[in-house]
Amino acid sequence: MKTVLITGVTSGLGKEIAQKFVRKGWNVIGLGRNTAQLVAMQMELGRLFSPFEVDISNSIKLEACFQKILLNFPVLDVLINNAAVFKLKEFDQCTIGDIDNIIDTNLKGPMYCTLLALRSIKRESGRIVNISSVAGTHGIKLQSIYCASKFGLNGFGQALGQELLDRGISLTTISPGGINTPLWSEENNPYPGENKEKLIQPNELAKMVERIVELPSNMVVKDIVVFPSNEWH
């Protein structure tokens, strides 16, 4: 039985991906910060879903979490770095805490998870999928910290992907535009007034992740940029 580890699993895209892989009969390891939501997901998804409450920006707690994970799941087939936070604000109105929160979660968190997961990701067929953003491909007004975190994630993926080729582990970076997820709150929404049905739906992007994971091991998809039909920049 194959095993996938997904971060940011309690809502939006992460939850859709978890549901999809449980339906495929995989072991799904879900990392999230909300204990109640993790428990609810376990009740919904059953024995194939294994929740772990942890903040991926906390390297000490994350390392301890991975030690527990690898006791039960010594081999990982796929790592999906999905967790992210967002701030829509002029840079000079942000705080040092905003910088730390976004960079620690969106960039350092995936780097921590990847470093720890590589101890057990299967050689010759393992895959890593990083969920980045179009904000990692060009600068966007009011998203300077978020852009910095996603540019960093894209660069990390491009470099690490080359290192992993000899091990038979492939790395794909997906950079989507607007997704209809709870990441955007009413006061923190770059798509105000947009018809949410026109945005990328989480289940649609989850299908893309599934297709990438199912590719033959000799095929590597490096980078994907995908916009909803109502967005182009």
Secondary structure, DSSP 8 states (H G I E B T S, - for coil): --EEEEES-SSHHHHHHHHHHHHTT-EEEEEES-HHHHHHHHHHHGGGEEEEE--TT-HHHHHHHHHHHHHH---BSEEEE-------S-GGG--HHHHHHHHIIIIIHHHHHHHHHTTTB-TTT-EEEEE--GGGTS--TT-HHHHHHHHHHHHHHHHHHHHHGGGT-EEEEEEES-B-STTSBTTB-SSTT--GGGSB-HHHHHHHHHHHHHS-TT----EEEE--TT---
